[in-house]
Amino acid sequence: MGSLGELCLKANREAEVLSGVKATHQGAENEELEVARDYDAWLSQETLLARWMRFWLSPQRTVWLNTPVRWLPEAISLRPTDRVLDIGCGYGGVLIYLQRRAGITAAMEGLDCTAIIVERGRKEVLSRGLQDKINLRLGVATDLPYPDASRDVVLCTYVIKHMSDTLLRQMLLEIRRVLKPGGRFCLWEAAPSRYQFMQSWNEKLLRKGLTSNVHLRSLEQLRTFMEEAGFTDLRPYGIGLYYYYPPLPRAGFIASNPAV
Ligand SMILES: C[S@@+](CC[C@H](N)C(=O)[O-])C[C@H]1O[C@@H](n2cnc3c(N)ncnc32)[C@H](O)[C@@H]1O
């Protein structure tokens, strides 16, 4: 086994014991493992902060934290037969919401690098009787375990702050690979504030509980990454005032995967 594989296994041993989820991190970059370790360590605690985070990640709170999801079915013309993939899916809240709102009949997929999150997400899905409709698995954004041109829609909400520029570029290329030609991609994330006070407050808030870096990008920076990766028809999305919580600036886009 190569050193990368060994690293992956080592980083996830504890998480596997905790969750019983088999690690599939063979292709992971170290940075991604660091994020997974952070979330695993943090969310398994019983501190006030960990409880607070679990509260906000739970599917009942999805439309508060992920407010743009409310308009997403119309914005991306979501069809019941669309095959949807959510990268960094957390507890599956976005998928659960969309499954109900848009009456999706095709199986939906969620992928997350944190074992303890995937485990809890599966319980959330099971408790709603959606286990045949939503499948959550452990994995990393830069090495998607899905065939080429197999998805109609890919989502990625509040994840890319955990990714360096290099990882972000790798993930965007992976997304283009798994999307069908004409498939739609939507992402959103917290953005930098132009007010210094707000900026340091936001960074502090987003870094809480994490040792890994937080990367905030403006709409224009994000546009450059997406265009460089080859996405077309870019439309800013989810950046208006209709965020309920938290009151942070956001950057987001809906884009198309052009035919090659
Ligand atoms: C702030 S949470 C957002 C969860 C969910 N998308 C939502 O909006 O509620 C970020 C999630 O991204 C996951 N994540 C971060 N980096 C990742 C990567 N490189 N690959 C897969 N998942 C990742 C974390 O484990 C965590 O569950």
The ligand as a Gaussian input file, in Angstrom:
#p B3LYP/6-31G(d) Opt

LIG

0 1
 C      -20.301000      23.251000       6.987000
 S      -20.630000      21.583000       6.591000
 C      -21.926000      21.767000       5.360000
 C      -22.772000      20.546000       5.240000
 C      -23.914000      20.627000       4.207000
 N      -23.413000      20.771000       2.871000
 C      -24.825000      21.761000       4.542000
 O      -24.821000      22.751000       3.808000
 O      -25.557000      21.667000       5.537000
 C      -19.241000      21.143000       5.569000
 C      -19.252000      19.661000       5.229000
 O      -18.332000      19.418000       4.182000
 C      -17.639000      18.231000       4.455000
 N      -16.355000      18.344000       3.700000
 C      -15.381000      19.281000       3.859000
 N      -14.388000      19.069000       2.983000
 C      -14.739000      17.981000       2.253000
 C      -14.111000      17.257000       1.187000
 N      -12.919000      17.624000       0.703000
 N      -14.747000      16.186000       0.674000
 C      -15.961000      15.788000       1.165000
 N      -16.594000      16.432000       2.166000
 C      -16.008000      17.521000       2.702000
 C      -17.492000      18.212000       5.964000
 O      -17.267000      16.919000       6.465000
 C      -18.836000      18.775000       6.399000
 O      -19.809000      17.775000       6.550000

